Amino acid sequence: MLENEITYPHINSFLADVLKQSDPLLEEMEKYARKAYIPIIQPESAQFLKMLCTVSKPKRVLEIGTAIGYSSIILARTMDENGVIDTVEIDEDMIEKAAGYIKRAGLENKIRVLHGDAAEVLECLGTPYDFIFLDAAKGRYIEMLPHCLRLLKPEGIFVTDNVLYRGMVAKDGFIEHKHRTIIVRLKEYINLLCRNNELTTSIIPIGDGITVSVRTGSNES
Ligand SMILES: C[S@@+](CC[C@H](N)C(=O)[O-])C[C@H]1O[C@@H](n2cnc3c(N)ncnc32)[C@H](O)[C@@H]1O
């Protein structure tokens, strides 16, 4: 489990125990991700994402950051029969691995993996989405935001993972040099979300920190 200063260790282990994976494919994916150091969504955040998806019943989901397809599969299984997911990934090895798992989950017709740098791929997308999950390079969330806003339907849900970055975003005092730029960018990103009149945003301190925004204003420009 990733060390963080967002939640207490005893709460993390309690949640890990309660939310222990019972699905064999997802369990296999979690094991592979741990072994290969692939940062998939944490169990409590995955459960929260699933809950948001269940409540909002999206027909079209956009995910930015597929990795091995773990969160895509969780979302796709939660959606209605006709629901579709477009998920964007830059790394070819990840795409290959994701394609294998998605096939084994029998979700090839529901999940479309789009290969490329998200900033460029999103530029080419035009049909809006009911639900957007941003989970790619944290240092580039600000750059992705206008695309996500353009592609989010009125009343759509916009979720971003890792916004508290192991708690460092909220920390006063010394931050190691290698993390400073990312921290500055994440703080700015959170501020942009919270100050946006078209969104109502909540910051949830679970996992690595999640924001949930609902589009309450108009996206007409
Ligand atoms: C945190 S992982 C995604 C985890 C996945 N959502 C899950 O929980 O199963 C982030 C992924 O974003 C991808 N990524 C990073 N920068 C990207 C970019 N600019 N465009 C597309 N994908 C990117 C990485 O290769 C990595 O696989």
The ligand as an ORCA input file, in Angstrom:
! r2SCAN-3c Opt
* xyz 0 1
  C      -2.552      6.240    -12.688
  S      -2.394      5.375    -14.174
  C      -4.063      5.038    -14.619
  C      -4.669      4.004    -13.758
  C      -6.044      3.519    -14.209
  N      -6.963      4.615    -14.381
  C      -6.602      2.551    -13.184
  O      -6.922      2.994    -12.066
  O      -6.725      1.369    -13.485
  C      -1.995      6.664    -15.288
  C      -1.846      6.232    -16.738
  O      -1.864      7.416    -17.538
  C      -1.000      7.249    -18.619
  N      -0.620      8.587    -19.113
  C       0.266      9.446    -18.551
  N       0.317     10.588    -19.264
  C      -0.548     10.441    -20.291
  C      -0.920     11.267    -21.382
  N      -0.393     12.476    -21.548
  N      -1.838     10.799    -22.248
  C      -2.386      9.554    -22.083
  N      -2.063      8.732    -21.085
  C      -1.157      9.156    -20.196
  C       0.178      6.457    -18.038
  O       0.887      5.789    -19.057
  C      -0.517      5.543    -17.054
  O      -0.774      4.290    -17.630
*
